Amino acid sequence: MLGSGSTTVKNLPLKRRLCFLLKLVCFVSSVLIFCEFLIYYVVIFQCRWPDVKGGAHMSEKETSASVLRAIFLADTHLLGEIKGHWLDKLRREWQMERSFQTALWLLQPDIVFILGDVFDEGKWSSPQAWADDVRRFQKMFKHSVFTELVVIAGNHDIGFHYEMTTYKVNRFEKLFNFTSGKLITRKGINFVLVNSVAMEGDGCAVCRTSEAKLVALSHKLNCSQQKPNNSNKRCSDVEKLPASEPILLQHYPLYRKNDAECTGEDSAPPEEKNIPFKEKYDVLSQEASQKLLWWFQPRLILSGHTHSACEVLHAGKIPEISVPSFSWRNRNNPSFIMGSITPTDFSLQKCFLPFESRVFIIYCAAGALLVILVLAHVQLLTPPFYFAQRLISKHKAV
């Protein structure tokens, strides 16, 4: 009997230590699961598709049939083998993958547009590096057959104008089935895809081809919007497209002096807003911008490149939305645009992703609590309850 009792007493501390260790493992696992998985659901669940005119009075079936639900994001900048550290790659790509997959699952968009700079080193990556970047992209941005993914070229994908070659352009176009001047029509809505890097205006081979396609598409769209009794001979043999005014999608923004007029928590930092933009580098040239406005007379323009949000009006009536970067490497508060679009109207809403600073605060708070628990367990730190008890007992003794 005595031997059995002695064994029980000896095993008691071991059981307590194992129990405490199990609690620590559960605590750490819970923090990791929340910060690396659940937080994306908690944050994106709060995003809602905006209503368009008449949409509030439609049934869910009617809305699904007539309203196109589109997501617009930009500047993912998947790191390459030259500048990308493996830990940085792992962290940023996990964040973007979880955000994208969570958004698809919760929001179920009809179509997703990525407005350029998908890759960070496409402008100089070797065939082997390009293949590796593509493999990682396809894993991160995989999607069901019910969601269409459309990708537009940016300067980091094919190079700035002086770096752009036919080989790089063809490589990108083959992968994403992208060409400048391509028209995508969904539910009667016309989207015009523009390779803004090729809008240099210097007559280079890629530039000439791109502009020729844009001019031809402009002619088709303009003819399609004319009333039958007013159509001229130039439109008699032209293929008719839906009469909806187009939405222009590109990487570079149209020309603007700077970001001084941009507002919002995800606009450029105050110290950067008044820095003048360089034409053909930060924004399109004034000439190229006027060409696109004149050719297409779009009802909406969406662009990326600046990594910050901005909304401007061109010619006093045509809105352009600059979509912020989707990567936490470029900003603390990434986001994407949700659009409910019909052939005659549209409504946009921004959906913010988890703030990286908040995730960092959660980790710091959890780490501090973990240290306190461990110190208290090994009796290097008096637990608050017992500390209060000792103070009370001393006070009574006095």
C-alpha positions as CSV (number, residue, x, y, z in Angstrom):
1,M,0.0,0.0,0.0
2,L,2.8,2.4,1.0
3,G,4.7,1.7,-2.2
4,S,1.6,2.4,-4.4
5,G,0.9,5.7,-2.7
6,S,4.6,6.8,-3.1
7,T,4.4,6.1,-6.8
8,T,1.3,8.2,-7.2
9,V,2.9,11.1,-5.5
10,K,6.0,10.9,-7.7
11,N,3.9,10.7,-10.9
12,L,1.8,13.7,-9.9
13,P,4.4,16.4,-11.0
14,L,5.0,14.6,-14.3
15,K,1.3,14.6,-15.0
16,R,1.0,18.3,-14.2
17,R,3.9,19.1,-16.5
18,L,2.4,17.1,-19.3
19,C,-0.9,18.8,-18.8
20,F,0.7,22.2,-18.8
21,L,2.6,21.4,-21.9
22,L,-0.6,20.3,-23.6
23,K,-2.2,23.5,-22.7
24,L,0.7,25.5,-24.2
25,V,0.5,23.5,-27.4
26,C,-3.2,24.2,-27.7
27,F,-2.7,27.9,-27.0
28,V,0.1,28.3,-29.6
29,S,-1.8,26.2,-32.1
30,S,-5.0,28.3,-31.6
31,V,-3.1,31.6,-32.2
32,L,-1.4,30.2,-35.3
33,I,-4.7,28.9,-36.8
34,F,-6.4,32.2,-36.1
35,C,-3.6,34.5,-37.5
36,E,-2.8,32.3,-40.5
37,F,-6.2,31.0,-41.5
38,L,-9.3,32.1,-39.7
39,I,-8.6,35.8,-39.7
40,Y,-9.0,35.9,-43.5
41,Y,-12.6,34.5,-43.1
42,V,-13.4,36.9,-40.2
43,V,-12.3,40.0,-42.2
44,I,-13.5,39.1,-45.7
45,F,-16.9,37.8,-44.4
46,Q,-17.7,41.5,-43.6
47,C,-17.4,42.5,-47.3
48,R,-20.6,42.8,-49.2
49,W,-21.4,43.1,-52.9
50,P,-22.6,46.6,-53.7
51,D,-26.1,47.1,-55.1
52,V,-26.7,48.7,-58.6
53,K,-29.8,50.6,-59.6
54,G,-32.7,48.3,-59.4
55,G,-30.6,45.6,-57.8
56,A,-32.2,46.1,-54.4
57,H,-35.6,45.2,-55.9
58,M,-34.4,42.2,-57.8
59,S,-34.7,38.6,-56.6
60,E,-31.5,36.7,-56.0
61,K,-32.1,34.7,-59.2
62,E,-32.7,37.9,-61.3
63,T,-29.6,39.5,-59.8
64,S,-27.4,36.5,-60.6
65,A,-28.7,36.5,-64.2
66,S,-28.3,40.2,-64.9
67,V,-25.5,41.6,-62.7
68,L,-21.9,40.6,-63.2
69,R,-20.0,40.2,-60.0
70,A,-16.3,41.1,-60.6
71,I,-13.3,41.4,-58.4
72,F,-10.4,43.7,-59.4
73,L,-7.0,43.3,-57.8
74,A,-3.5,44.5,-58.8
75,D,0.2,44.2,-58.2
76,T,0.7,40.9,-56.6
77,H,4.4,41.0,-57.4
78,L,5.3,37.3,-56.8
79,L,8.9,37.4,-55.9
80,G,11.5,35.8,-58.2
81,E,14.8,33.9,-57.7
82,I,17.0,37.1,-57.9
83,K,15.5,39.5,-55.4
84,G,13.1,37.2,-53.5
85,H,14.3,35.7,-50.1
86,W,12.7,32.3,-49.5
87,L,11.1,33.4,-46.2
88,D,9.7,36.5,-47.7
89,K,8.3,34.5,-50.6
90,L,6.7,31.9,-48.2
91,R,5.1,34.6,-46.0
92,R,3.7,36.9,-48.8
93,E,2.5,34.1,-51.0
94,W,0.7,32.4,-48.2
95,Q,-1.0,35.6,-47.3
96,M,-2.2,36.3,-50.9
97,E,-3.2,32.7,-51.4
98,R,-5.3,32.6,-48.3
99,S,-6.9,35.9,-49.1
100,F,-7.7,35.0,-52.7
101,Q,-9.1,31.5,-51.9
102,T,-11.1,32.9,-49.0
103,A,-12.6,35.6,-51.2
104,L,-13.5,33.1,-53.8
105,W,-15.2,30.8,-51.3
106,L,-17.1,33.6,-49.5
107,L,-17.9,36.0,-52.3
108,Q,-18.2,33.7,-55.3
109,P,-17.4,36.2,-58.1
110,D,-18.2,35.5,-61.7
111,I,-14.9,36.9,-62.9
112,V,-11.6,38.1,-61.4
113,F,-9.3,40.7,-63.1
114,I,-5.6,41.1,-62.1
115,L,-4.4,44.4,-63.4
116,G,-0.8,43.7,-64.0
117,D,2.5,43.1,-62.3
118,V,1.6,39.6,-61.4
119,F,5.3,38.7,-61.2
120,D,8.1,40.8,-59.8
121,E,10.9,39.6,-62.0
122,G,9.1,38.7,-65.3
123,K,11.0,41.5,-67.0
124,W,14.3,39.6,-66.6
125,S,13.5,36.1,-65.5
126,S,15.0,33.1,-67.3
127,P,12.8,30.4,-68.8
128,Q,13.4,28.2,-65.7
129,A,12.7,31.0,-63.3
130,W,9.6,32.0,-65.3
131,A,8.3,28.4,-65.1
132,D,8.8,28.3,-61.4
133,D,7.0,31.6,-60.9
134,V,4.1,30.4,-63.1
135,R,3.8,27.2,-61.1
136,R,3.5,29.1,-57.8
137,F,1.0,31.6,-59.3
138,Q,-1.2,28.8,-60.6
139,K,-1.2,27.2,-57.1
140,M,-2.0,30.5,-55.3
141,F,-4.7,31.6,-57.7
142,K,-6.4,28.4,-58.6
143,H,-10.1,28.7,-59.2
144,S,-13.2,26.7,-60.1
145,V,-14.7,26.5,-63.5
146,F,-17.5,28.8,-62.3
147,T,-15.0,31.7,-61.9
148,E,-13.1,33.2,-64.8
149,L,-9.6,34.7,-64.2
150,V,-8.3,37.4,-66.6
151,V,-4.8,38.8,-66.2
152,I,-3.4,42.0,-67.8
153,A,0.3,42.7,-68.5
154,G,2.3,45.1,-66.3
155,N,5.8,46.5,-66.6
156,H,7.2,43.9,-64.2
157,D,5.7,41.1,-66.3
158,I,7.1,42.1,-69.6
159,G,9.5,45.0,-68.8
160,F,9.3,48.7,-69.1
161,H,9.2,49.9,-72.7
162,Y,13.0,49.9,-73.1
163,E,13.1,46.3,-71.7
164,M,10.0,44.9,-73.5
165,T,10.7,42.4,-76.2
166,T,8.5,40.3,-78.5
167,Y,9.7,37.2,-76.7
168,K,8.6,38.5,-73.2
169,V,5.3,39.7,-74.6
170,N,4.5,36.5,-76.4
171,R,5.5,34.5,-73.3
172,F,3.0,36.4,-71.2
173,E,0.3,36.4,-73.8
174,K,0.6,32.6,-74.4
175,L,0.3,31.9,-70.7
176,F,-2.7,34.2,-69.9
177,N,-4.4,34.4,-73.4
178,F,-3.9,38.1,-73.2
179,T,-3.5,40.6,-76.1
180,S,-3.7,44.3,-76.0
181,G,-7.0,45.4,-77.6
182,K,-8.7,42.3,-76.6
183,L,-12.4,42.6,-75.9
184,I,-14.1,40.4,-73.2
185,T,-17.9,40.6,-73.2
186,R,-19.8,39.0,-70.3
187,K,-23.5,39.5,-69.6
188,G,-23.6,42.2,-72.2
189,I,-20.8,44.2,-70.6
190,N,-17.7,45.1,-72.6
191,F,-14.2,45.1,-71.0
192,V,-11.3,46.4,-73.1
193,L,-7.9,45.0,-72.1
194,V,-4.9,47.3,-72.8
195,N,-1.2,46.6,-72.7
196,S,-0.3,50.1,-71.3
197,V,3.4,49.4,-71.6
198,A,3.0,49.3,-75.4
199,M,1.4,52.8,-75.4
200,E,4.8,54.5,-75.7
201,G,3.9,56.1,-79.0
202,D,7.3,55.7,-80.6
203,G,6.2,53.3,-83.3
204,C,8.0,50.2,-81.9
205,A,6.8,46.9,-83.4
206,V,4.8,45.8,-80.3
207,C,3.4,49.4,-80.0
208,R,2.3,49.5,-83.6
209,T,0.5,46.1,-83.4
210,S,-1.1,47.1,-80.1
211,E,-2.4,50.4,-81.3
212,A,-3.7,48.9,-84.5
213,K,-5.8,46.4,-82.5
214,L,-7.1,49.1,-80.2
215,V,-8.1,51.3,-83.2
216,A,-9.9,48.4,-84.9
217,L,-11.7,47.5,-81.6
218,S,-12.7,51.1,-81.1
219,H,-14.3,51.2,-84.5
220,K,-16.3,48.1,-83.8
221,L,-17.5,49.5,-80.4
222,N,-18.4,52.9,-81.8
223,C,-20.4,51.3,-84.7
224,S,-22.2,49.0,-82.3
225,Q,-23.4,52.0,-80.2
226,Q,-24.9,53.9,-83.1
227,K,-28.6,53.6,-83.7
228,P,-29.4,51.6,-86.9
229,N,-31.0,54.5,-88.7
230,N,-27.9,56.6,-88.0
231,S,-25.3,54.0,-89.0
232,N,-23.0,55.1,-91.8
233,K,-21.4,53.2,-94.6
234,R,-18.2,52.6,-92.6
235,C,-20.2,50.5,-90.2
236,S,-22.2,48.5,-92.7
237,D,-19.9,45.4,-92.7
238,V,-18.7,45.7,-89.0
239,E,-19.5,42.9,-86.6
240,K,-22.0,44.3,-84.1
241,L,-21.1,44.1,-80.4
242,P,-23.2,44.7,-77.3
243,A,-24.0,48.5,-77.2
244,S,-22.8,48.9,-73.7
245,E,-20.1,51.6,-73.1
246,P,-16.8,49.8,-72.4
247,I,-14.9,49.5,-69.2
248,L,-11.1,50.1,-69.7
249,L,-8.7,47.8,-67.8
250,Q,-4.9,48.5,-67.8
251,H,-1.9,48.5,-65.6
252,Y,-0.7,52.1,-65.9
253,P,-3.1,54.9,-64.8
254,L,-4.0,57.5,-67.3
255,Y,-2.1,60.8,-67.0
256,R,-2.4,62.8,-63.8
257,K,0.1,65.2,-62.3
258,N,0.4,63.4,-58.9
259,D,-1.7,61.9,-56.1
260,A,-2.4,65.2,-54.4
261,E,-6.2,64.8,-54.9
262,C,-6.3,61.2,-53.8
263,T,-8.0,60.5,-50.4
264,G,-8.7,57.6,-48.2
265,E,-6.7,55.5,-45.7
266,D,-5.1,53.5,-48.5
267,S,-4.1,56.4,-50.6
268,A,-0.4,57.4,-51.0
269,P,1.4,58.6,-47.8
270,P,1.2,62.4,-47.3
271,E,4.9,62.8,-48.1
272,E,4.5,61.2,-51.5
273,K,1.3,62.8,-52.7
274,N,2.8,65.9,-54.2
275,I,5.7,64.2,-56.0
276,P,5.2,64.7,-59.7
277,F,4.5,61.6,-61.8
278,K,6.8,60.8,-64.7
279,E,5.0,60.2,-68.0
280,K,5.5,56.8,-69.5
281,Y,6.9,55.5,-66.2
282,D,4.4,56.3,-63.4
283,V,1.5,57.1,-65.6
284,L,0.7,57.0,-69.3
285,S,1.7,60.1,-71.4
286,Q,-0.9,62.8,-71.9
287,E,-1.0,61.9,-75.6
288,A,-1.7,58.2,-75.0
289,S,-4.3,59.0,-72.3
290,Q,-6.2,61.3,-74.7
291,K,-6.1,58.6,-77.4
292,L,-7.7,56.0,-75.2
293,L,-10.3,58.4,-74.0
294,W,-11.1,59.4,-77.5
295,W,-11.1,55.9,-79.0
296,F,-13.3,54.3,-76.4
297,Q,-15.1,56.9,-74.4
298,P,-15.2,54.5,-71.5
299,R,-17.7,54.7,-68.7
300,L,-15.1,53.4,-66.2
301,I,-11.3,52.9,-66.1
302,L,-9.5,50.6,-63.6
303,S,-5.7,50.6,-63.3
304,G,-2.9,49.6,-60.8
305,H,0.8,50.3,-60.8
306,T,1.0,53.0,-58.1
307,H,0.3,50.5,-55.2
308,S,-2.0,53.1,-53.7
309,A,-5.7,53.9,-54.0
310,C,-6.9,56.9,-56.0
311,E,-10.1,58.1,-57.7
312,V,-10.0,60.7,-60.4
313,L,-12.4,62.1,-63.1
314,H,-11.2,62.5,-66.6
315,A,-12.9,65.1,-68.8
316,G,-15.1,65.8,-65.8
317,K,-17.2,62.6,-66.2
318,I,-15.1,59.5,-66.7
319,P,-14.0,57.9,-63.4
320,E,-10.7,56.1,-63.0
321,I,-10.0,53.9,-60.0
322,S,-6.4,53.1,-59.1
323,V,-6.5,49.7,-57.3
324,P,-4.0,49.3,-54.5
325,S,-1.5,46.5,-54.3
326,F,-2.8,43.1,-53.2
327,S,0.5,42.2,-51.5
328,W,1.5,43.0,-47.9
329,R,5.0,43.5,-49.1
330,N,3.9,46.8,-50.6
331,R,1.4,48.0,-48.0
332,N,0.1,47.3,-44.5
333,N,-3.5,47.3,-45.7
334,P,-4.0,45.6,-49.0
335,S,-7.4,45.4,-50.6
336,F,-9.4,44.6,-53.7
337,I,-12.4,46.1,-55.5
338,M,-15.7,44.4,-55.7
339,G,-17.9,45.5,-58.6
340,S,-21.6,44.8,-59.4
341,I,-21.9,45.7,-63.0
342,T,-24.7,45.7,-65.6
343,P,-24.6,46.9,-69.3
344,T,-25.8,50.4,-68.2
345,D,-24.6,50.8,-64.6
346,F,-22.0,49.8,-62.1
347,S,-21.4,50.0,-58.3
348,L,-18.0,49.5,-56.6
349,Q,-17.0,48.6,-53.1
350,K,-13.6,48.1,-51.5
351,C,-12.8,45.0,-49.4
352,F,-9.8,45.4,-47.1
353,L,-7.7,42.4,-46.1
354,P,-6.3,41.9,-42.6
355,F,-3.9,44.6,-41.5
356,E,-0.5,43.1,-41.1
357,S,0.2,45.4,-38.1
358,R,-2.8,43.9,-36.3
359,V,-1.6,40.4,-36.9
360,F,1.8,41.4,-35.5
361,I,0.1,42.8,-32.4
362,I,-1.8,39.6,-31.8
363,Y,1.4,37.6,-32.1
364,C,3.2,39.9,-29.7
365,A,0.4,39.8,-27.1
366,A,0.2,36.0,-27.4
367,G,4.0,35.8,-27.0
368,A,3.9,38.0,-23.9
369,L,1.1,36.0,-22.3
370,L,3.0,32.7,-23.1
371,V,6.1,34.0,-21.3
372,I,4.0,35.0,-18.3
373,L,2.4,31.6,-18.1
374,V,5.7,29.7,-18.4
375,L,7.3,31.9,-15.7
376,A,4.3,31.4,-13.4
377,H,4.4,27.7,-13.9
378,V,8.1,27.3,-13.0
379,Q,7.4,29.7,-10.0
380,L,9.8,32.3,-11.3
381,L,6.8,34.7,-11.4
382,T,4.1,34.7,-8.7
383,P,0.7,34.2,-10.3
384,P,-1.5,37.3,-9.8
385,F,-4.1,35.5,-7.7
386,Y,-1.5,34.3,-5.2
387,F,0.3,37.7,-5.2
388,A,-3.0,39.4,-4.2
389,Q,-3.6,36.8,-1.5
390,R,-0.2,37.5,0.0
391,L,-0.8,41.2,0.0
392,I,-4.1,40.8,1.8
393,S,-2.6,38.4,4.4
394,K,0.3,40.8,5.1
395,H,-2.2,43.7,5.5
396,K,-4.3,41.7,8.0
397,A,-1.2,40.7,10.0
398,V,-0.2,44.4,10.4
